[in-house]
Amino acid sequence: MLPWSALFQRTLIVVMMAAAGVACGDGDPDARRPVDAGADAGAPDAPPQDASDDGGSTDPDTDDAGGEHDAEVDGGGDADDPDDPDSPRAVDCAPLPESGGTIVAVDPSMAAQLPQLVRQAQANTTFVFAAGTYALTETLHVRARGVTLRSADDDAESVVIDGGYNVNSLLLINAGEVTVAHLTLTRALHHPIHVSPASDATENLLGTRIYGVHIVDGAQQFIKINPNGARSAFVDEGLVACSRFELTDAGRPRVDRSGTGCYTGGVDGHAARGWVVRDNHFKDIYCAGEGLAEHAVHFWSASRETVVERNLIENCARGVGFGLSQSGGDRDYADNPYPGVEGYMGHIDGIIRNNIIVADIDYYDTGIELAQAHGARAIHNTIFDAEAANRFSSIDYRFPNTSVEIRNNLVGRITRRNEAAGEVDHNLEGIDAGLFEDAPGLNFHLAASATDAIDQGVVVEQAGLDIDGEPRDRGAAPDIGADER
């Protein structure tokens, strides 16, 4: 089995990780822990003034009319066929094919010209970046449909776009079918990448593709996805794949301290539909006691049909979140998917599957959070957090409009609160490192002796491919967790 570093080579991903699980009665953790029906202001995953409050006024990007306040920003298609949950495909992180359209070659000596070049680019322009560091003084603002920004050699490490904490967002995307590939983006004062329709847009922004990038040290969320201020246009059907996200010790002191003191996170989507977040590595997105960071992957404010699969989330404060608060910014869907549900839904449908979430830091809180999440599913995930001293929960589901499926997960513990409902079974709780081949080396494949986990799962629809890109067709029954032994 290959170590996790092999995951990000530009070939088919061959990762390693494992899973486990046995039936645990009815799966209801409230047999051990009373349901918390109160406001829960003191719980570590729900601080009383969370800077990321769902739709609250403390989130500056939900009310900014779809634009940044950088110089000359005036607010003025489909993503690479995002993976169909019903039709899992091979895990492919090979470089993207060559881009078409008008090709514009740029090099580091042109860094001062780049903002104007990108802002004035016509539809279907491809910017090909030569190796080197590009020191930005303004946001790269994409206004035209079908623009691509990518490195010349398909190596993210060779091209560094550096904001030096002097530029709000390094890249602001106001148009559809934009691709960002094989680049490193670092040291944004706000977001390294911000995707939002223009303030006067009336059609949804579709087809953003963020692929094979390395994003380092965003002072706010690394990728921000939100509707325009008028909520007349939303950001749907995007893809984030085969990328790395990292908050370093050097970048952690520069995190925005608004609200709870740690206003950063990985991928943060508001009222977004049909996004796929797959085959990425999120590492060390946390603050060292100043506050609770947002999730590595977070879709909320009535987001819908998100697929989060085969990601490695390593030592982040929170792993994956569907929803957050009991109420918040909403989105009216024309088909009204759940007419019988009254009130707010933080996330609608969607699936979290075949992910590895591992933490041993003091600042870790929750692996998977499902809050006012209706129709969401968490299946075949491995969450190893036994050594995180302040862990709240591996999987937490809460609030009355939550109705979820939680099956075939290998975890520390599962918690239910605030009248949430769920089908919760065939999960193995209380796991330890002995189940795995080499937990300290991030090899979470099941050991041959892990009989409590091997073939102990249940067949579920849309199980997807495991963390190695393999189907779950071995043995008498599926293994529980992210890997099929």
VENKAGI-V67288 format. One record per helix or strand of 3 or more residues. SS is the DSSP state (H for helix, E for strand). FROM is the first residue (numbers start at 1). LEN is the number of residues. If there is no record, write none. Layout:
ss->SS from->FROM len->LEN
ss->SS from->FROM len->LEN
This chain:
ss->H from->4 len->5
ss->H from->29 len->3
ss->H from->60 len->3
ss->E from->102 len->5
ss->H from->108 len->12
ss->E from->125 len->5
ss->E from->132 len->4
ss->E from->140 len->3
ss->E from->148 len->4
ss->H from->156 len->3
ss->E from->159 len->4
ss->E from->171 len->3
ss->E from->179 len->3
ss->E from->184 len->5
ss->E from->193 len->3
ss->E from->209 len->3
ss->E from->214 len->5
ss->E from->223 len->3
ss->E from->239 len->3
ss->E from->244 len->3
ss->H from->249 len->4
ss->E from->267 len->4
ss->E from->276 len->3
ss->E from->281 len->3
ss->E from->295 len->6
ss->E from->307 len->3
ss->E from->312 len->3
ss->E from->318 len->5
ss->E from->351 len->3
ss->E from->356 len->3
ss->E from->366 len->6
ss->E from->373 len->7
ss->E from->382 len->3
ss->E from->393 len->6
ss->E from->403 len->5
ss->E from->414 len->4
ss->E from->421 len->5
ss->H from->433 len->3
ss->E from->436 len->3
ss->E from->443 len->4
